[in-house]
Amino acid sequence: MERPVNTLPKAHLHLHFTGSMRPATLQEMAAKHRIRLPESLREHHLLRLTPDERGWFRFQRLYDSARACVRDEDDMRRLVREAAEDDAAEGSRWLEMQVDPTSYAPHVGGLTPALEIVLDAAREASETTGCQVAIIVAASRMRHPLDARILARLAARYAGEGPGTVVGFGLSNDERRGDTEEFAGAFRIARNAGLASVPHSGELRGPDHVTQTLDTLHPDRLGHGVRAAESPEVLGRVIDAGVALEVCPASNVALGVYPTLGEVPLQKLVDAGARVALGADDPLLFGPRLAAQYEAARDVHGLSDEGLRYLASSSIEASRAPDDVKKQLLAEVEAWGSDTTS
């Protein structure tokens, strides 16, 4: 009898702030601020896009429309709390949520207040939901690299090891835009503060960009990174360097990177020995949340309970959770595998 995946302890390492929002919450915030949403968001039509700049533009337009509904401190706190509640219900015991405070700063008095609101909400959610929440500050490839340095310095001021602290620094948005090596200075600032380096790479661009990211940003994890599977040499380098891959199958399909879930090379990555952490990315637009990624790993890719435990353990080991939290969660993953009553 298959064990329910929502009882499998796991860490969630790839979830964006606005993209974590519940559809009902988006509707309520839009009504609160008297914002008219595009039809796709009003009707909650899940995205299925072409893998080109036109498809990305449509995704970004909808994401920006949703983000425009987050306009005050209460909204920001609500997103963190509900994301933690949803993760806890799906077995996630440690969440690293990505946020670029730039978009919310105008509504709450600046970059520092915006980040402090999110961090305080993360501490509160960690105490009340059953899922501990830490924050990754993510810069945008669409902005100047100097803006990324400003965010890296801000992230460094709040660096820590437990819930309610900044544990990593990322780089998001259209992977095809900007020059990756120009963001190296920002990542150097973050690394010097002890933050994990977690840039997006290897989804909209292939193995060559993974190599460039490895050479210039020295990542601990890659946001996505799934297309490293296209090159045995690049994948081997990722594995040898101990770089974890935050694989988000539902968003890979929604953005047209792969036609179907079955074509996402999850099994190939696992068989090669890659450390893989499944993520939901932006469930507001893509639909499935974290537990659904594990269900697809079982139902579509044929992973056994042992394979699911491998994914859960990998997510915990690749996280920036404190060592005692990791030890406890890994023991619970092992217990899930031997508990015949689950």
Secondary structure, DSSP 4 states (H G I P E B T S, - for coil): -PPPGGGS-EEEEEEETGGG--HHHHHHHHHHTT-PPPHHHHTTPPP---SSHHHHHHHHHHHHHHHTT--SHHHHHHHHHHHHHHHHHTTEEEEEEEE-GGGTHHHHTSHHHHHHHHHHHHHHHHHHSSSEEEEEEEEETTS-HHHHHHHHHHHHHTB-SSTTSEEEEEEES-TTSS-GGGGHHHHHHHHHTT-EEEEEESSSS-HHHHHHHHHHH--SEEEE-GGGGG-HHHHHHHHHTT-EEEE-HHHHHHTTSSSSGGGS-HHHHHHHT--EEE--B-HHHH---HHHHHHHHHHTT---HHHHHHHHHHHHHHS---HHHHHHHHHHHHHHHH-TT-
